[in-house]
Amino acid sequence: MALITLNKLVIIGVGLIGGSFGLAIRKAGIASNIVGVGRSQENMQRALALGVIDEIATDLTSALEGADFILLAMPVGQTEHIMAQIAPCLEHSTVISDAGSTKQDVVAAARNHLGVHLKNFVPGHPIAGAEYSGVLAAQNDLYINKHVILTPIEETQKMAIELTSALWLACGAKVSHMRMEEHDEILAATSHLPHILAFTLMNYLHKNSNHSENLLRFVGSGFRDFTRIASSSPEMWRDICLANREALIKQIIAYQEELSCLQSMLTNSDGKALKESFSQARKMREDWLNRET
């Protein structure tokens, strides 16, 4: 990988994802100055105290002046508003990328607002995170050996793609390219649906909690593991689900059909079919884990 340096990195949304990117870039010694932009002054002061950023932006014009690279790491629901705000402040050579879990809506916002700067926009998504949010959750090793998917559009110029790829590689990530439509379909099944299921299970148990004071008292580690992601940011996941609602609705319908099949097996006391279904699921998971190691 060629040596890269940034005179000025701007992170808009200095939480888990943006903060971890800043820490990883700092660890790699790439950026001379890291500027943070965010809604919560308390969170921004923490980011400054923790060394995630070098300064807190007072306004977008000064923040983006001389910026080599901008990472948009706020909730996807804010993308349209933020892109409209930054567009007049962008310089000719500034590369912009994002870290949103959905891509088609982000690209639509970019086409609506970035104009001549669209050539410098590289849609991206790091497949990494945790159930916690805010800069206190940021880690300088969050992206090591994690996948980052870039979904360049036809307007994106090669230089912007190369710089974005190089920065994620410097964070220790594995970079792949994908069509934005394929990205949203895959993430609906493997990320967005699991989060919906975790939230829904907790809500279901909450509604039934009056039946027994011991409902959650004796749950095991499996329940804790399965519902861990229900501790994720409600605002972030509201935005993700709405942004990718068409693909997610398809996944919910397909999942409901799978549950109906399971219900029929139970209704018919079909132990053979249950075992075959569970065996197939276990084999798929073990094959996946073996490929990952």
BELJOJO-V493835 format. One record per backbone hydrogen bond with DSSP energy under -0.5 kcal/mol. NH is the residue of the N-H (numbers start at 0). CO is the residue of the C=O. E is the energy in kcal/mol with one decimal. If there is no record, write none. Layout:
NH;CO;E  NH;CO;E
This chain:
5;29;-2.6  8;32;-2.8  9;68;-2.6  10;34;-2.8  11;9;-0.6  11;70;-2.8  12;10;-0.8  12;36;-2.9  14;12;-1.4  18;14;-2.1  19;15;-1.8  20;16;-2.0  21;17;-2.2  22;18;-2.5  23;19;-2.4  24;20;-2.5  25;21;-2.4  26;22;-2.6  27;23;-1.9  28;24;-0.5  28;25;-1.2  29;24;-1.9  31;5;-2.9  34;8;-3.1  34;32;-0.5  35;54;-2.5  36;10;-2.5  40;38;-0.7  43;39;-2.2  44;40;-2.6  45;41;-1.7  46;42;-2.2  47;43;-2.2  48;44;-2.4  49;45;-2.5  50;47;-0.9  51;46;-2.1  52;46;-1.1  53;33;-3.4  54;33;-1.4  56;35;-2.8  56;54;-0.5  62;58;-1.9  63;59;-2.6  64;60;-0.9  66;63;-2.0  67;7;-2.4  68;7;-1.4  69;94;-2.5  70;9;-2.7  71;69;-0.6  71;96;-2.6  72;11;-3.1  72;70;-0.8  77;74;-2.3  78;75;-1.5  81;77;-2.7  82;78;-2.8  83;79;-1.9  84;80;-1.6  85;81;-2.6  86;82;-1.9  87;83;-0.5  88;85;-1.6  89;85;-0.8  89;86;-1.0  93;90;-1.0  94;67;-2.2  95;119;-2.4  96;69;-2.5  97;121;-0.9  98;71;-1.8  106;102;-2.7  107;103;-2.0  108;104;-2.0  109;105;-2.3  110;106;-2.5  111;107;-1.6  112;108;-1.5  113;109;-2.8  116;113;-2.5  117;114;-1.9  118;115;-0.6  119;116;-1.8  120;117;-1.7  121;95;-2.8  121;119;-0.5  122;120;-0.5  124;148;-1.8  126;146;-3.5  127;125;-1.9  136;133;-1.6  137;134;-1.6  141;138;-1.0  143;140;-1.2  144;171;-3.2  145;142;-2.1  147;173;-2.8  148;124;-2.7  149;147;-0.5  149;175;-3.1  150;122;-2.5  155;152;-1.4  156;118;-2.8  159;156;-0.6  160;156;-1.6  161;157;-2.7  162;158;-2.3  163;159;-2.3  164;160;-2.6  165;161;-2.4  166;162;-2.2  167;163;-1.9  168;164;-2.5  169;165;-2.0  170;166;-1.0  171;168;-1.6  172;167;-2.2  173;145;-3.2  174;172;-0.6  175;147;-2.6  177;149;-1.9  182;178;-2.3  183;179;-2.2  184;180;-1.8  185;181;-2.6  186;182;-2.8  187;183;-1.5  188;184;-1.2  189;185;-2.5  190;186;-2.1  191;186;-2.9  192;187;-2.0  194;190;-1.7  195;191;-2.2  196;192;-2.6  197;193;-2.2  198;194;-2.6  199;195;-2.6  200;196;-2.4  201;197;-1.8  202;198;-2.2  203;199;-2.7  204;200;-2.4  205;201;-2.1  206;202;-2.2  207;203;-1.1  208;205;-1.1  210;207;-1.5  211;208;-0.9  214;211;-1.5  217;213;-1.0  218;215;-0.9  223;219;-1.7  224;220;-2.9  225;221;-2.6  226;222;-2.1  227;223;-0.6  227;224;-0.8  229;226;-1.9  230;227;-1.8  231;228;-1.5  236;232;-2.2  237;233;-2.2  238;234;-2.1  239;235;-2.2  240;236;-2.3  241;237;-2.2  242;238;-2.4  243;239;-2.0  244;241;-1.1  247;243;-2.4  248;244;-2.8  249;245;-1.6  250;246;-1.6  251;247;-2.5  252;248;-2.5  253;249;-2.2  254;250;-2.4  255;251;-2.5  256;252;-1.8  257;253;-1.7  258;254;-2.3  259;255;-2.1  260;256;-1.9  261;257;-2.0  262;258;-2.6  263;259;-2.1  264;260;-2.0  265;261;-2.1  266;262;-2.8  267;263;-2.3  268;265;-1.3  269;264;-3.0  270;268;-1.5  273;269;-2.0  274;270;-2.5  275;271;-2.3  276;272;-2.5  277;273;-2.8  278;274;-2.7  279;275;-2.3  280;276;-2.0  281;277;-2.5  282;278;-2.5  283;279;-2.2  284;280;-2.2  285;281;-2.7  286;282;-2.7  287;283;-2.0  288;284;-2.5  289;285;-2.4  290;286;-1.7  291;287;-1.6  292;288;-1.3
